[in-house]
Amino acid sequence: MARRQQGFFLVEVIIALFVFSLVCAMLFPMWQVLQEKRIEQQHKSLALDIAQNEMERFRAGFIDDEETEREIILQEHQFQVRWHLDKQVNWEEGKVEIEWTTLGEAGNKNRLVFVVCRNSKD
């Protein structure tokens, strides 16, 4: 009986390695998707930081042109910032658009739009 069980250890190791490789093959795509989602969230967080900064600049009066466009590079990520001002009699409405492209397989363009109002300087 001892001679018959001698080869079972090798078979068990091969089966265990096969099962382990199947599990790893299933987990790798999930890990890749999670990494892409993490980068996407990082871009969105940076875009929200830029939006907050831009709205503070608008309220402080640093943005006066009716149409403004500029590029911001933050932590090696590129963002396009566009302002459109609508001047009324007693107030001004500023619309800021922030666009960026998520790198990766999809390469999706993303955009945030905020509208901010302030009293006229007159």
N, C-alpha and C positions, 0 to 999 in steps of 0.2 A: 504494500500500500504506500509506503514512503517513496518508492521509485516513481509511482504514478503522479504524485503531487509535485515532483521536482520541477516540471516545466510550467506549472500554473503561475508562478511568480512573474515570469516574463509576459505571459498572456495578460495578466492583471495590469501590469505596468503599461503595456501597449494600449489596452482599453482605456485606462485612466488618462493617458496622454491624448488619445483621440477625443474623449469627452471634454477634456480641458481645452483642446484646440477649438472644438465646436463652441464652447461657451465664450472663448476669447473672440472668435469670429463674429459672434452675435453682439458682443459688447462694444467692439471697436466702432461700428457705425453710430451707435448711440452716443459714445464719447465724442465723436466728431461733431454731431449735431449739437451737443451741449456746449462745445467750444465755440461754434458759430453763434449760438444764442448769447453766450457770454460776451463775445465781441460786439454783437448787435446792441446789447444792453449798454455796453461801455460807450458806444457811439451816441446812443440816445441820451445818456447821462451827460456827456460832454456837450451835446447840442442844447440841452436844457440849461447848462451853466452859461453857455454863450448867449442864449435867449435872455436869461436873467440879467446878464451884464449889459446887453444891448438895450433892454427896457430901462435900466437905470441910467444909461447914457442919454436916452430919449427924454426921460423925466428931468434930467439935469440940464437939458438944453444943448447938448453937444451935437445933436442931429437936427439940422435945419433944412437941408436940401429936400426937394420933393421926391426925387428918385436917387437912391444911393445903393451902390453895390460894391462889395469887397469880399476878399477871400481871407479866411482865418485858418491858420494851421495850429492845431492844439494837440499836443502829445502825438505828433506825427500823423494826425488825421486832418484831412482837408474839408473845410466847411465853406459854403457860399452863403453870404448874408446879404439880403436885399431889403431895403426900406422903401416904403411908399407913404408919403405924407399927404393928408387931405386937410387943408387949412380952411377952417370955418371962421365965422365972425368972432366968437368968444372962446373957441377951443380948437385944438388940433388933434387929429386922429392919426396915429402912426401904426402901420402894419409891417411887421417884420417877418420875413420868411427865411428859414434856415434849411439849407439842403445839403445832403451828403450822400455818398454812395457807400453802401456796405460791401466790403470786399468779400470774396469767397466765390462759391459756385454760382450763386444767384446774381450777385452784383446789383442788388436792388437799390433804386434811388429812394431816399426817404426825405420827408419834409415836415417841418413844424411851422405853424403859422400862429402868430399872436397879434392881437389888436390892443393898442394902448392909447389912452386919451390924456391930454394935459390942457391946462388953460393957455390961452394965447399969451405971447410975451408983450403984446401991445398994451 
